[in-house]
Amino acid sequence: MKQGTFELIVFALIFFSLQFWWIRMTIKNGRNVEVDKWGIKTTSKKLNELDKAKQDLEKLFRS
């Protein structure tokens, strides 16, 4: 074996494992997003409920 072969193999394994992890996380995160009938991402209902609660609290603090 030539000098540096082992290091190159280790580097390649780390690189491909990170690529695999990144693609897997991208697919996983894409599945959790709600999409409307035109394929546009919609906001989740939890965020809307949080916005409503935030607005209610702001109204209470203002008065």
C-alpha positions, -999 to +999 in steps of 0.1 A: +000+000+000+012+035-008+016+061+019-017+079+026-040+052+014-054+045+048-061+081+056-078+086+022-101+056+029-110+070+063-117+104+049-139+089+022-159+069+047-164+099+069-175+120+039-200+094+026-214+088+060-220+126+065-236+128+030-259+099+039-269+115+072-275+149+055-298+134+028-316+113+054-323+144+076-334+164+046-360+138+036-371+134+072-376+171+076-395+174+043-420+148+055-429+168+085-440+199+065-477+204+057-483+212+020-514+226+004-529+213-029-506+235-049-475+222-033-468+253-012-457+248+024-483+259+049-478+270+084-487+245+110-518+249+133-495+250+163-478+281+151-511+298+144-523+289+180-491+303+194-495+336+174-531+339+187-519+334+223-491+359+218-516+385+205-539+379+234-511+384+259-499+415+242-535+429+244-536+422+281-502+439+288-511+470+267-543+476+287 
